[in-house]
């Protein structure tokens, strides 16, 4: 197992980046040199120096500490959205793929509406109902991305249900529930895990964008999107504020893209030949 | 063909009906009774009763839904709470601007992406391919709004050659209109181009492995002609599907780009109205986005059926 991972460069790099990313989030209070919300720990709008690696913002808060704490918001968003998508998406996908016919058509029509509805609009709708906040962002992104899980699971379930071991299980009188979750679900695992990494990277981008629009976590809590939103007001005087949160978003998203690509190559070697 | 288009339009209408139900329910899920709010602190029960009747709020919810729907279909989108203007008047000029930005983004992305994708596939596993692939991987990992801000920082703040924001009508001042459009359109195009490049490259590589290409090579058809004429046409089909599937994400991306460059399109209006809690305007904007988005999908399906002769309805 370890050998395959090290040999698969993308997966290896991705997993190492993932480790760094998770550590940054978990140990944020230890890594950040200043409390992220404490004002005037340094001069206002100071460019990066030895004491303030990423400079300071308008209120003299340490940008490095704020960016590090922003990692937490991104991690929370990515993990929660993915978990909700899995919990909601797997049963729908299994039912749809296994039972087929009318159930499949009805479920997929509904799921398709969510699949195609723009996530920014979904964000707006949820904010209209629930008000601004990280929870609203998580709900909106989950509603937009769970169809991806449904589609992947449904596809895998449809091809698995035709196999002999499923027929055998049916003959031995196993209940539908057992067949779905014990026999079919494990066979959806490979595409499912690749899809979760994609949803994680989408969630990070989505959370940043919705926070940028002002729908996510409320200030003074910091999120990369909020940091960038504040930075746009000081484009002429403090360019450093724009650079670092963006680089962190890029880093986080690349983490999941690499991991996902690596996992896909591992599970489906045909892909590697094409995408390289 | 006609039957196919009708079927697509039918599906589109069903989707729109579903979305209209969602939007209508959202209005009703909102906390606070509008009539109570209207009367403020001194409600007179008799007057409330009359007002409720006047606005039709005493009727069952499905009756309310259909009367709302019939108004929407007739172009009556209600009035803005903030400035009392008809919502239709606020919204109409902005639809064109948003479509213009979206279209220029798509066209620009295709101009960049199709040749780059072709080159990357033709030079598979060389440095050219590697750099094109890496750049596009990085581009799909960056949020659009950050690209927009960075563009703004480089071209408007450092080089000071392009404006940061604002709008000129193309009919009044074409020169300034083009200048103002460059950065937003380039931002929309960049992420889109990265995705299309990856897709074009992957499809070309797949098609180039097929038997008919090997046969043509054996027949001695020149490589350039082989790539451009015979392989490219087949590789293009999934690219069109991709653009259709991304229509939703693209419209959403344009909302954010409008916000970055304060481009006065539908998205900016929607964001501003939500901040001001001007719900009639927000509803109208979301509904129009839904219509746009269904129309794009139908258009893509139709183009797809023309390009791909394998599809017979």
Interface residues (C-beta under 8 A of the other chain):
Chain A: X109 X110 X112 X113 X116 X117 X118 X119 X120 X121 X124 X125 X127 X128 X129 X201 X205 X208 X209 X212 X213 X214 X225 X228 X231 X232 X235 X236 X239 X242 X245 X246 X249 X250 X253 X254 X257 X274 X275 X276
Chain B: X14 X15 X18 X19 X22 X23 X26 X29 X30 X124 X125 X129 X133 X137 X138 X140 X141 X142 X143 X144 X145 X146 X149 X150 X152 X153 X156 X157 X164 X198 X202 X205 X206 X245 X247 X248 X249 X251 X252 X253 X255 X256 X259 X260 X267 X270 X271 X274 X275 X279 X282 X286 X289 X290 X293 X297
